[in-house]
Amino acid sequence: MKLALAGVVLLVLIAAGGTWQVQDWRYGRQLAELARSHTDTLNQLAMVGAAAQKSEQDKRLALEQRLTASDQTHHKELSDAQANQARLRDRLATSDLRLSVILAQGSAGGCSVPAATVAGSMVHAGVRAELDPAHAQRIIGITDEGDRAVIALKACQAYVRDLLE
């Protein structure tokens, strides 16, 4: 009986060990499938993240290119305006060009202001008076500052438009 009991205990131990081994194989296979699934999911997430990052980098590059082009345009407009103003100041300084204003009839107030007659003038009526070259230079300086302000405003507006696109 002892021998039969020892045989039954041994058989139970072998059955338990076998069951344990079968469970180990099954759980091992399930864990391997779970790990493979997890790895696939992580790879997919990494690919989606990389695609999103590439898209954002492309957007940033496009924005930087637009801003660079806008900055170059602004710089060209500003340098052209400054060159035009410099030419105008030079022409005023060399008496090649004179600024004049139209006087209303009888508004000279009794002052004898010499009237300028220019053959290519666009205004045919009214009396014109030439401005003193120093006053003309100041007027050109004011218009130069105004031109630069308008160009800077356009550049700022273009910058904001580019950022909002």
HUDA-V83334 format. One record per run of one state. SS is the DSSP state (~ for helix, > for strand, _ for the rest). FROM is the first residue (numbers start at 0). LEN is the number of residues. Records with the same first field share a line. If there is no record, write none. Layout:
BEGIN
SS=FROM-LEN ; FROM-LEN
END
This chain:
BEGIN
_=0-1 ; 93-6 ; 103-11 ; 115-11 ; 130-2 ; 164-1
~=1-92 ; 132-32
>=99-4 ; 114-1 ; 126-4
END
